[in-house]
Amino acid sequence: MDLKNKVPNFEDLRMFNPLQKSSIDNVGDVIKYSDFYLPVYPQYIWDEVVERLNNGNGRPPKCIFLPEKVLMK
């Protein structure tokens, strides 16, 4: 899990912010320019997850990004 780089807004997650009307347009622009053929998460994150699962040290993460506190509110 990437605990250093936080996700600051909903648009980076390809979701719109229900509290901001302009967010619908912003997320549309983000999606329009997204490349769905490239991996979203870096390979080193997946390597760590697979290694832990193979060793029996845990369960798959519910989420592998760290949202800002503003997103959680």
N, C-alpha and C positions, 0 to 999 in steps of 0.2 A: 504494500500500500504506500502510495506517495504521500508522506506527511509534511513535505516541505512546500509543495506548490498547491495553493488553495484555489478553489474555483470561486471566483468573485460574483458571478451572476448566472441567472437561469439560461441566458442565451448560449453560454458556452456548453451547456448540457443539452442544447437543442430543444429547450422548453421555454415557454413564455411565462413572464412574471404576471401572476393574476392581479397584482396590485398596481401595475403600470399599463395604461392603455397602449402606449407606444411600443411596448415590448413585443407585441404580435408582429409588427412590421420589422423590428430588429431581428427577431428569430428567423423570420422568413429570409432575410438577407444572409444570415449565417448559414442556413440550410442550403440556400441556392449556391453558395460558393464552397460547400463542403465536398470533400472527395470521399465517397463511401467505400472506395476500394483500398484505402490505406488503413492500417490498424489504428484504432483510437488510442490504445494504451501502449506504452513502450514495451518492448520485448522483455526487458529486465524485470518488469513488474510481473509479467506472466510467468517468467522462469521461477521467481520466488514463490508464487502461489502454487505452481505445480510441484515444486520441490517439497513444500510443506505438506501438501496433500499426500504425496507419495511416501513421506516419512511418517504419516499418521499424526502430524502435529497440528491439528486444527481442522476447521471447516472452510469452505470457500467464503471469501469476503462478501458481505452484502453490498458493499460499495468499495471501489478502489480509488476514489477521489475524496478529498477532504473539502467539504463546503465551508464557506465563510459563515460566521454566526448569523449574518443578515439573512442568508438563504434559509436557515433553519427556523427563523421567526416567521 
